[in-house]
Amino acid sequence: IIGMVTKLQDSSIEMEWRLKHWTSKVVSLVKLSLGERNGRTVIEFLQSGVPRSEVDSVKANWHRYYWEPIRTFLGCSSQI
């Protein structure tokens, strides 16, 4: 994975993101925003620019390598 933070704000991070096997011309944009809803912390995740043929595997890998380990580490019972 190749990533470069392009913008930091108080409650969000934007970065260019791509997999090593994508050509250098293919770069997606990832935005993570933190917020609060009903007394709970909410992470909003948005990714654009993923090649159509990669969408399912990218989505599965975000869950497998990021969201599930984070949920396990934090002991969250919420759905991710």
Number of C-alpha atoms within 10 A of each C-alpha: 8 9 14 12 13 12 11 12 8 7 10 15 16 18 18 19 20 23 16 9 8 13 9 9 7 14 19 16 18 21 18 15 15 13 12 9 7 6 7 8 10 12 14 11 12 11 16 13 14 20 13 7 8 11 13 10 10 16 12 12 13 11 15 12 10 11 15 16 12 14 15 10 9 9 9 11 8 6 7 10
